Amino acid sequence: MVESDPERYGGISDMRAALMLELVLSSVVLGEDATELRARLVELTTLTSSGTDVLPGVVLHSVLGLRSGT
């Protein structure tokens, strides 16, 4: 994970950092589907988000840069 200004980016929880690392290793390095990890990322993001109607595709695109259907 990269260092970032907590005032600008709101910080990142240890749980989210660990999940992101596991997701990158599973999907990018090992080439696994990682569907469950993506679902957990969406769930964690919507729990900590101020928006109540966050779409899963928007979360994945915002965090991972994924396009729809991937």
HELIX and SHEET records of a PDB file:
HELIX    1   1 PRO A    6  TYR A    9  1                                   4    
HELIX    2   2 ASP A   14  VAL A   24  1                                  11    
HELIX    3   3 LEU A   25  VAL A   29  3                                   5    
HELIX    4   4 THR A   35  THR A   48  1                                  14    
HELIX    5   5 PRO A   56  LEU A   64  1                                   9    
END                                                                             
